[in-house]
Amino acid sequence: MECLKMKYEANVETGELIIRELTAEEIAQDEIDRKMATDRAVIDEQKREAKDAAKAKLEALGLSLDDLKALGLG
């Protein structure tokens, strides 16, 4: 069963609500946008993990972020 993607458009001046199927171009753009959002979320998570790992390594060495800043490295 094929799932139709619909677009809802509301005209606030007239109160008219238009419900229509997305065009092929709109569907393609929606897929691109969803992929980009997923990619951004993965990258953001990787950055958080890298930052947490770096912080853990510093703490294991007995250093804090303030120590790095004092050394001109933060």
C-alpha positions as CSV (number, residue, x, y, z in Angstrom):
1,M,0.0,0.0,0.0
2,E,1.5,3.3,-1.1
3,C,1.5,6.1,1.4
4,L,0.5,9.4,-0.1
5,K,2.3,12.5,1.3
6,M,0.0,15.4,1.7
7,K,0.6,19.1,2.2
8,Y,-1.7,21.3,4.2
9,E,-1.9,24.9,3.3
10,A,-4.0,27.4,5.3
11,N,-5.0,30.8,4.1
12,V,-5.4,32.8,7.4
13,E,-7.1,35.7,5.6
14,T,-9.9,33.6,4.1
15,G,-9.9,30.6,6.5
16,E,-9.5,28.3,3.5
17,L,-7.7,25.0,4.1
18,I,-6.2,23.3,1.1
19,I,-5.1,19.6,1.4
20,R,-3.2,18.3,-1.6
21,E,-0.7,15.6,-2.6
22,L,3.0,16.6,-2.7
23,T,4.6,16.9,-6.1
24,A,7.5,14.7,-7.0
25,E,9.8,17.6,-6.5
26,E,8.4,18.3,-3.0
27,I,8.7,14.6,-2.1
28,A,12.4,14.6,-3.3
29,Q,13.2,17.7,-1.3
30,D,11.5,16.3,1.8
31,E,13.6,13.2,1.6
32,I,16.8,15.3,1.2
33,D,15.8,17.5,4.2
34,R,15.1,14.4,6.4
35,K,18.5,12.9,5.4
36,M,20.3,16.1,6.2
37,A,18.5,16.4,9.6
38,T,19.5,12.8,10.4
39,D,23.1,13.5,9.3
40,R,23.3,16.6,11.4
41,A,22.0,14.7,14.4
42,V,24.6,12.0,14.0
43,I,27.4,14.6,13.6
44,D,26.2,16.5,16.7
45,E,26.2,13.2,18.7
46,Q,29.7,12.4,17.5
47,K,30.9,15.8,18.5
48,R,29.4,15.4,22.0
49,E,31.0,12.0,22.3
50,A,34.4,13.3,21.2
51,K,34.1,16.2,23.7
52,D,33.1,13.9,26.5
53,A,36.0,11.6,25.7
54,A,38.5,14.5,25.6
55,K,37.2,15.7,28.9
56,A,37.6,12.3,30.4
57,K,41.1,12.0,29.2
58,L,42.0,15.4,30.7
59,E,40.4,14.4,34.0
60,A,42.4,11.2,33.9
61,L,45.6,13.3,33.6
62,G,44.4,15.5,36.5
63,L,43.7,18.5,34.3
64,S,40.5,20.6,34.0
65,L,39.3,22.8,31.2
66,D,40.4,25.7,33.3
67,D,43.9,24.3,33.4
68,L,44.0,24.1,29.6
69,K,42.8,27.6,29.3
70,A,45.5,28.8,31.7
71,L,48.1,27.0,29.4
72,G,46.6,28.8,26.4
73,L,45.2,25.5,24.9
74,G,41.5,25.9,25.6
